[in-house]
Structure formats: C-alpha cells, structure tokens
Amino acid sequence: MKKINEKSSVWYEKYKPQCIEDLIIPDDLKNKLQVMVNKKDLPNLGLFSSNPGTGKSSTCNAVLSELNTESIWINGSLSSGIDVLRGQIQKFASTGSLDDELKYVVIDEADYLNSNSTQPAFRGFLDEFSDNCRFIFTGNYKDKLIEPLISRLQCIDYDSFKKEEMIKPIFERLSFILNNEKIQYDPKDLVPVINTFYPSIRNMIGTLQKCSG
C-alpha cells in the first residue's frame, strides 16, 4: 500500500485505502476512476452493494482524497427529509469552490432517502448545480432509488465483481497487513477467512485483528 493511517489502531481504519491505487476493485474500474480523477472530471456516481464492507465508502475516501477539493458527507439514514436539501446541501452545492474546482456531495446510505420528496429533489439538484458540483451516492439497495435519479448516475455494482478476480488482491492485502503488523501466520490460513467472509473485506480484516490480539 502507498498510504497507511498510522494514527489508528483499528486495522480496518489503519489500512483503509487513501488513494485509488490501493483500492481492492477490478483493475479496469480502478483505471477508469484514475483517469477521471486525473482529469478532475468525475461524473455523478452511484456506488451500490447489498453486502457491507465491500469498499463503497473506501472508494469515496480514495477518490476525494486524490481530488483534494471541497466536499461534504451526508448520512441518508439520519437525514432523509427534504429540509436537509433546503439547508446544508443546497447552500454548499450552489456556491463555487475557493479554487474553482468541482465540489462533491457524498450521500451515504442514499437508499434511505424519501422516494416521494427527497429523491426527486436530488434529481433536480444534479441538473441545477452540474457546473460546479458532483454527487456520489452509496447504498445497499439500488432498487430503492427512483429511476429518474439512477439514470443521472454512473453506477458501480460491487456485487458484480467476480470472486475469482478479487481473491488475489484480497489475499495480497491481508498478507500485507499481517506482515506489516509483524504477525506470524500460515498463508493457507487466510483461505478460510476469505471464503467465510467474502465479499466483506472489512470483516476479514477485523477477524484477523481479533485473532492476532
């Protein structure tokens, strides 16, 4: 890994990807994201997976870290009403950034947003503020978002990643963590951990830390 958060003692946070290169996602997707970030022209994104711990939030973190621009995070499960749009988000999205770069609004757990009022309002926001703001939606259930909103997003389905393609980078990341923590282990012991908790990388790392304590 290129970057490690040495301030954290929790392995999942310590080894959370802080750049696109460190993401555990298919190479073709990683390359596409890197190109968009290098051009500083990321589209409105939808990151979805029915399973937790697959890397949706890590992707947001890595992308925004490399863009190094203004952003805000909103938890859709805690702030699902229309009042949020009229307040914090609208104020942020309607003003330009200090460095004239695109700003970003991350809506985490977007599938909790009210489909009758809040989601239609977001549809309008994506169009209205497209000149100076982009939106990234994450969620477990893509089908809970209305079609007019989904159609305005470039969606990434983490459930579509092929397991045979993901095993190697996951194995390498778990090995890296154990080696960096100076933990003695038998590489064969990582196989049942991966198979048991796949596709949740967060659970794999958490289990290794528990077993190594």
C-alpha positions as CSV (number, residue, x, y, z in Angstrom):
1,M,0.0,0.0,0.0
2,K,1.1,3.5,-0.7
3,K,-0.5,5.2,2.3
4,I,-1.3,3.9,5.8
5,N,-3.1,5.7,8.6
6,E,-0.7,5.2,11.4
7,K,-2.8,7.2,13.8
8,S,-5.4,4.4,14.0
9,S,-5.0,1.2,16.0
10,V,-8.1,-0.4,14.3
11,W,-6.8,-2.3,11.3
12,Y,-9.7,-1.6,9.0
13,E,-9.2,2.1,9.5
14,K,-5.4,1.9,9.6
15,Y,-5.4,0.2,6.2
16,K,-8.4,1.8,4.6
17,P,-7.3,2.9,1.0
18,Q,-6.5,6.6,0.8
19,C,-5.7,6.5,-2.9
20,I,-7.2,4.8,-5.9
21,E,-4.2,2.6,-6.4
22,D,-4.8,1.0,-3.0
23,L,-8.5,0.1,-3.7
24,I,-9.4,-3.5,-3.9
25,I,-11.6,-3.4,-7.0
26,P,-11.2,-4.8,-10.6
27,D,-8.3,-3.3,-12.4
28,D,-10.4,-1.9,-15.3
29,L,-12.6,0.0,-12.9
30,K,-9.6,1.3,-11.0
31,N,-8.1,2.5,-14.2
32,K,-11.3,4.3,-15.2
33,L,-11.5,6.0,-11.9
34,Q,-7.9,7.1,-12.0
35,V,-8.4,8.6,-15.5
36,M,-11.4,10.6,-14.3
37,V,-9.7,11.8,-11.2
38,N,-6.6,12.8,-13.1
39,K,-8.8,14.9,-15.4
40,K,-10.7,16.2,-12.4
41,D,-14.0,15.5,-14.1
42,L,-15.8,12.8,-12.1
43,P,-19.4,12.2,-13.1
44,N,-22.2,11.8,-10.6
45,L,-21.7,8.3,-9.2
46,G,-23.8,5.6,-7.6
47,L,-21.9,3.0,-5.6
48,F,-24.1,0.1,-4.6
49,S,-23.7,-3.3,-2.9
50,S,-26.1,-5.4,-1.0
51,N,-23.2,-6.5,1.2
52,P,-21.5,-4.3,3.8
53,G,-17.7,-3.8,3.9
54,T,-17.1,-4.2,0.1
55,G,-15.4,-0.9,-0.4
56,K,-18.1,1.7,-1.3
57,S,-17.0,4.2,1.4
58,S,-13.4,3.4,0.8
59,T,-13.8,4.3,-2.9
60,C,-15.3,7.7,-1.9
61,N,-12.5,8.3,0.5
62,A,-9.8,7.5,-2.0
63,V,-11.4,9.5,-4.8
64,L,-12.0,12.6,-2.7
65,S,-8.5,12.4,-1.2
66,E,-6.9,12.4,-4.6
67,L,-9.2,15.2,-5.9
68,N,-8.3,17.3,-2.8
69,T,-11.2,19.6,-3.1
70,E,-14.2,20.7,-1.1
71,S,-16.7,18.0,-0.1
72,I,-19.4,17.2,2.5
73,W,-20.8,13.9,3.7
74,I,-24.5,13.4,4.4
75,N,-25.9,10.2,6.0
76,G,-29.1,9.4,4.2
77,S,-30.4,7.2,7.0
78,L,-30.1,10.1,9.5
79,S,-31.0,13.0,7.2
80,S,-33.6,11.7,4.8
81,G,-36.0,14.6,4.7
82,I,-36.4,17.5,2.3
83,D,-35.3,20.0,4.9
84,V,-31.7,18.8,4.5
85,L,-31.8,19.7,0.8
86,R,-33.1,23.2,1.6
87,G,-30.4,23.8,4.1
88,Q,-26.9,22.3,4.2
89,I,-26.7,20.7,0.8
90,Q,-28.3,23.5,-1.2
91,K,-26.0,26.1,0.4
92,F,-22.9,24.0,-0.3
93,A,-23.8,23.0,-3.8
94,S,-25.0,26.4,-5.1
95,T,-21.7,28.2,-4.4
96,G,-18.4,27.7,-6.3
97,S,-15.3,26.4,-4.6
98,L,-12.4,28.6,-3.5
99,D,-10.1,27.1,-6.1
100,D,-12.7,26.9,-8.9
101,E,-12.6,23.1,-8.8
102,L,-15.7,20.9,-8.7
103,K,-17.1,20.3,-5.3
104,Y,-18.5,17.0,-4.1
105,V,-21.5,15.9,-2.1
106,V,-21.5,12.3,-0.8
107,I,-24.8,10.9,0.2
108,D,-24.1,7.8,2.2
109,E,-26.9,5.2,2.6
110,A,-28.8,7.0,-0.1
111,D,-31.4,4.2,-0.3
112,Y,-32.9,5.6,2.9
113,L,-33.8,8.9,1.2
114,N,-37.5,9.6,0.9
115,S,-38.6,8.5,-2.6
116,N,-41.6,10.8,-2.7
117,S,-39.9,14.1,-1.9
118,T,-36.1,14.0,-1.2
119,Q,-35.1,11.8,-4.2
120,P,-37.0,13.9,-6.8
121,A,-35.4,17.0,-5.3
122,F,-31.9,15.5,-5.8
123,R,-32.8,14.8,-9.4
124,G,-33.2,18.5,-9.9
125,F,-30.1,19.3,-7.9
126,L,-27.9,17.1,-10.1
127,D,-29.1,19.1,-13.1
128,E,-29.1,22.6,-11.5
129,F,-25.7,22.5,-9.9
130,S,-23.8,20.5,-12.6
131,D,-21.5,23.3,-13.4
132,N,-19.8,23.4,-10.0
133,C,-20.8,20.3,-8.1
134,R,-20.9,16.5,-8.4
135,F,-22.8,14.0,-6.2
136,I,-21.7,10.5,-5.1
137,F,-24.5,8.2,-3.8
138,T,-23.8,5.0,-1.9
139,G,-26.3,2.4,-0.8
140,N,-27.2,-1.3,-0.3
141,Y,-30.3,-1.3,-2.4
142,K,-30.1,0.4,-5.7
143,D,-33.8,-0.5,-6.5
144,K,-34.9,1.8,-3.7
145,L,-33.8,4.8,-5.7
146,I,-36.2,6.2,-8.3
147,E,-35.3,5.7,-12.0
148,P,-35.0,9.4,-12.8
149,L,-32.3,9.7,-10.2
150,I,-30.5,6.4,-11.2
151,S,-30.5,7.5,-14.8
152,R,-28.4,10.5,-13.9
153,L,-25.7,8.4,-12.2
154,Q,-22.8,6.3,-13.4
155,C,-23.5,3.3,-11.3
156,I,-20.9,0.8,-10.0
157,D,-22.3,-2.5,-8.7
158,Y,-19.9,-4.1,-6.2
159,D,-21.9,-7.3,-6.2
160,S,-21.0,-7.8,-9.9
161,F,-17.3,-8.2,-9.1
162,K,-16.2,-11.7,-9.9
163,K,-14.9,-13.6,-6.9
164,E,-12.1,-15.3,-8.9
165,E,-10.9,-11.9,-9.9
166,M,-11.0,-10.5,-6.4
167,I,-9.4,-13.3,-4.4
168,K,-5.8,-12.5,-5.4
169,P,-5.8,-8.8,-4.4
170,I,-7.7,-9.6,-1.2
171,F,-5.2,-12.3,-0.3
172,E,-2.3,-9.9,-1.0
173,R,-3.8,-7.1,1.1
174,L,-4.4,-9.4,4.1
175,S,-0.9,-10.7,3.7
176,F,0.5,-7.2,3.6
177,I,-1.4,-6.2,6.8
178,L,-0.1,-9.2,8.7
179,N,3.4,-8.7,7.5
180,N,3.3,-5.0,8.4
181,E,2.0,-5.8,11.8
182,K,4.8,-8.4,12.2
183,I,2.3,-11.2,12.8
184,Q,3.5,-14.8,12.1
185,Y,0.9,-16.8,10.1
186,D,0.5,-19.6,7.6
187,P,-0.7,-18.2,4.3
188,K,-3.0,-21.2,3.9
189,D,-5.0,-20.0,7.0
190,L,-6.1,-16.9,5.0
191,V,-8.1,-19.0,2.6
192,P,-10.9,-20.0,5.0
193,V,-11.1,-16.3,6.3
194,I,-11.6,-15.1,2.8
195,N,-14.2,-17.8,1.9
196,T,-16.1,-17.3,5.2
197,F,-16.5,-13.5,5.0
198,Y,-16.4,-12.8,1.2
199,P,-17.2,-10.3,-0.1
200,S,-16.8,-8.2,3.2
201,I,-13.2,-7.2,3.3
202,R,-13.9,-5.2,6.5
203,N,-15.0,-8.4,8.3
204,M,-11.9,-10.3,7.0
205,I,-9.6,-7.6,8.4
206,G,-11.5,-7.3,11.6
207,T,-11.3,-11.1,12.1
208,L,-7.5,-11.1,11.6
209,Q,-7.1,-8.4,14.2
210,K,-9.2,-10.3,16.7
211,C,-7.3,-13.5,16.1
212,S,-3.9,-11.7,16.3
213,G,-4.6,-9.8,19.6
